[in-house]
């Protein structure tokens, strides 16, 4: 019997090393990794620049806690908010923690408790983040949830307007619902949310744990919409594989998180901050962002040419793409794995495609060949 809890349905592969987009199991079999650790490995596996950053920082300082000043955190926060309307950052260890911080900040700032989120959303597995999540399967069996969350259909303006009242503190959403099916916010819905928040004085929390840090071809996915968050949450790709999360906010939020109101032991530790800064120095470059958009377009065009599009719809943004199939995708993911391509689902009927942002065009072609073989037969 395993010494581990059985809360993960693990695949029978033991990966032992990787470089770029490729990983290898214990018997030497090679795979193309189009999961990226679930949108985490923005610069690929064991990127030399990140290896060097960890090595260099590990010889200086690992941990001191947030009792002391951190110019490195200051620099990282400044990089994240540069050329945006956001002004301040808070660092933690994960996306769920970032979303917990956002929920606390919104409630405290507004002095109200109701937060509107959306069906098929995913915000994490801590109690507050789980309560915000619009998927019953994530919540089952854990007893009473944190109250005052209202879940409405995604991209439904009328449904959203019907639940608005004077007790609403914030609206919380993902620009693209990653776990929930790779569902992107429509232009109409984004404009409606922006209008509601402005006219009614409601905060907007955007969860960019999966879509942020260049995954969609811009620094943040909201930059491609009419949405303007008061609070933004990040994780996954921020550390390129090293655990770190962040919450960003506007100047109006600053006084609400005064000393002692929120904290974390490990958040923003020197190792995490050093790696994240190197990640941002690369992925926030205009040329890098432009290349992500080019790869995305190339990927989508090639997929549309080789797949039976009457049965499969390609959706998503940047290098967060989904194949909406007319069948349960778990067996297809297993077949792809056998052929050397690692994939992850997004609900029962959608295959998620999450290659490293450094994926090559040749690797995209190789992945498409495997996908065509398993999806067209």
N, C-alpha and C positions, 0 to 999 in steps of 0.2 A: 504494500500500500504506500502511496506517495506521502511524503511528509508535508506536502502543500495542500491547502484548501482547494476544492474543486470548482472554484468560481470562474475559471477560464476554461472554455472548450478549446483546448490546445491542439494544434495540428501536429502530426507525427514527424516533424522535421526538427533537427537540432542544427541550427545555423551557428557556425564557429568563426567565420571571418567574412569581411566584405571590403569592397573598394568601389567608390562611385555608386553606380546603379546595380552592381553585381554583388551577390552574396553566395557563400558556399556552405554546404552542409558537412557533417563529420566524415562522410565518405567521398567528399570532393565534388559532388554534383553542383553545377553552376545554375543559378537562378537570376533572372531579371527581377529586381525588387520594385514593383509598382505599388507598394504600400507605403514606403518611406517611413516605417514605424508608425503608420497612420498620420501622415502629413507632417512628420517631425524632421526628417533628415533633409533639410532644405539644400544643403551643399553635399549631399551624398554620404556614403559610409566612409569613415576614417579619412576624411579630407585632411591632407597634410597641414593646411593652415590652421585647422582646429586642433589637430593633434599637438602642434607646436604651441598654440595658445594655452592649452591645458597643461602641457609640460612646463612652460615658462612660469605660469601662475602657481602651479603646484610646488614650485621651489621657493616661492615667496610667502604665500599666505593662503590658507584654506578657508578659515572661518574665524570671525571675531564677534558676530551677532550685530544687531542693529542698535546697540548701545553707543556706537561710535560713528563719527562722520565717515562718509564714503564718497570721495570725489569720483570714484569709478562708477558708482550708482548714479551720481549726478550726470556724468557724461552720457551714460546709457539712456537715461530718461530724456536728456536733451536731444539725443539722436532720434529717439522715438517720436517726440513731439515737434521736431523741426518742420517748419513750413506747414503746420496744421493749426487749427484753432484750439487744440488741446495744449495744456501748459504744464501739467504735473503728472508724475508717475509713482506707482507703488509696486514693489517687487515681491513675488511669492514663489511658489514652487510648481504650480500646475494650473491648468485651465479652470478646474473646479474651484480652486482657491481664489483665483482671480474673479470668478463669477460670484463667489460668496462675498468678497470685498465689495463688488459692484452693488449687490443687493443691499448690503448694510449701508453703504454710502448713500444710495438713492433714498432709502427709507428715512435715514437720519436727516438728510439734507431737506427733504420735503416735509418731514413730520407727518407723513402719510404712509400707509402700509401696502396698499393694493398695487400689484405689478401685473401687467398684461403680457403674456407670452403666447406662443403659438403651437398648434398641434403639429406633431412630428419634429418638434425642436429637440435639441439635446444640449444641456448646459453643464452636465457633470453628475457625480454620484454622491456627493456630500448632501446633507439633508436639505439645505436651502437650494442648492443647484438642482438636486433631484426633483424638488417640489416645483421648480421653475420649468422643468422639462415636460414637454407635451407628449410623452409616450408612457402609457400605462404599464407596459412590460418592464420598464425601468423602476417603477414605483411599487410594484406588487410585493406584498408580504412584509412591509416595513412599518405597518401601523400608520397612525395619523401623521400626515405630512405637515410642513410649515404652511399655514393658511395664508389667505389673501393673494393667491396666484389665480389668475383667470386665463384659461387657455382657449384661444379662438382659432378658427381655420386660417391657415397661411394664405396670403395673397387675396383675402376676401375683405374688401373695404367696408362693405355693409355690415358684416359681422363684427368688425372692429368698432365701427361707430356705434353699434347697438349696446356695447358694454361700457362705453365711456361715461364716467361720472366724476363728481368732485372729490372722490376718495382715491383716485388713481395717482400714484406717485411717479410711475415710469412705465414705459413700453420697452420690452427686452426682446431682441430678435437676432438671428443670424442672417447675414446677407445671402449666404447659400447654406441651406440646411444639409450639413455633411452626413451625419449619421441617419438623418431622417429621409434620405432619398436623393440627395444632390438637387434640391429644389431652390432655385434662385428667386430672389425677390423681384417682382415685376416693376417696371417703371411707374405704373399707375399706383401700385401699392406703396412704393417708396415715397412718392410725392404726397400721397394721402397721409402717411405717418408723419412726414415732416410738417405738414400743415397742421395736423392735430396737435402735435407737440408744441409748436410755436403759438398757436391760438389759445391753447388751454394751459400753457405753462407746465407741461408734463416733461419729465426727463426722458431722454432716449439712451438706452443702454444697448450697445451693439457688441455682440459676442463674436469676436474674430479669432477665437482660439484656433480654429482650423483654417480660416480664410486669410488671416493676416500674415504679415512678413513675406510679401511678394508672391504668395501662393496663387493669387488670381491675376498676376501681371501688373498690379500696382501695389504700393506699399501696404495699403489696406483696401479691402474690397469696397468699403463704403464710398471710396473716392470715385467709383464708377456709377454712383447713384445720386439721388437728391438728398440722401440721408446725411445728417450732421450730428454725430453722437455727442452727448454730454459726458458719457462714460464709455470707454472702450476697453475690452478685455482681450488679452493675448496669451499665448503659450506655444505649444507644439514647435513650430519652425523657428521660434525666437532663439532657442539654444542650439539649434542644429543637431540635437540628440542629447544635449545636457539639460537636465530638468530646470526649467525656470518659467515663471508666469509673470504677467504684468497687468496692472490696471492703470489706464490713463484717464485723466479728467480735465475739465476746463477750470479756469481760474475761480469760477464761482463755487466750485466744490472744495477749494483748498481749506477753508476754515472749518469745514464739517469734520474732517479727519484730523482733529487736533491730537496732541500727545496723549497716548493711552487709550484712544478709541479703537484702534485695531493694530494688529501686529503679527509677526511670524518669526520663529527662531532662525530658520535657514534661508528665508527669502532674501534674494539679492546677495548671496554669499560671493566672495571674491572669485571662486572658480566659475560659477555660473555667469557672472557679469562679464568676466574676461572673454569667455567663449561667445556670449551673445553680442558683444561689441564687434567682434571680428565678423560674425555672421552679417550684422547690419552694414558694416563697412563694404561688404560685397553685394548683398542682395538689394540694397537701396540705391545702387548706382543705376542711372537711367538706361545705360546700355544693357545691364543685366535684366531689368524689368522689361525692356523692349524685346529681348530674346525670349523671355517667358511667354509673352504674347504671341510671338512668331511660332514658337513650338506648339502652343495651344491651337493656333489656327491650322497649322500643318497636321496636327494630330486629328482634329475634328474633320478636316477635309478628307484625309486618307481613310478614316473610319467610315465616313459616309459613302465612300467609293466601294469599299470592300465588304461591308456588312449588309445584310438584308434589312434595309431601312424600314420596310413595312412592318417588321417585327421588333425592331430595335431603334430607340431614339437616343441620340447623343445630346447630353445636356451638361450644364455647369459653366464654370468660368476659369480661365487660366489653365493651370495644371491641377485643378480639382474638377475632374470630369466624371460623368456617370453614364453608364449604358443601361437605359431603362428597357428591360427585356420582357417578353410576354410569358415568362416562366420563372420558377424558383431558381435562383442563381447559385446556390451553394454547390450543387453538383458540377456546375460549369467552372466554378473557382477551383474545385478539386482537380478537374481535368487540366486546367491551365497550369496548375502547380506541377502536375505530372510532366507537363511539357516544358517546364522551366520558367514559368511566369508566375510571380506571386501577386495576388490580388486580394482585395477586401470588399465585402458587400456594404450596402447602405440600405438596410431593410431587405425583405425577401426577394424583391424583383429587380434590384439595381446593383450593378457592378461598379465599384468606385475605382477610378484610376488616379493614383497619387504618386507619380514618379518623383524622384529628386528633381529640384529645379535645374540641376546641372545635367539632366538626362541628354543624351545625344540624339540627333535625328536618326542615326542608324539604329540605336536602341529602341526608339519609337517604332521604326519599321519592323524590327524583330518582334516586338510586342504585338503589333497589329497582325502580323502573320499568324501568330499563335491564336489571337482572338478570332480571326477569320476562320481558322480551322475548327475551333470548338463551337463557334456560334452559328456557322453556316451549315453545319452537319446535323 
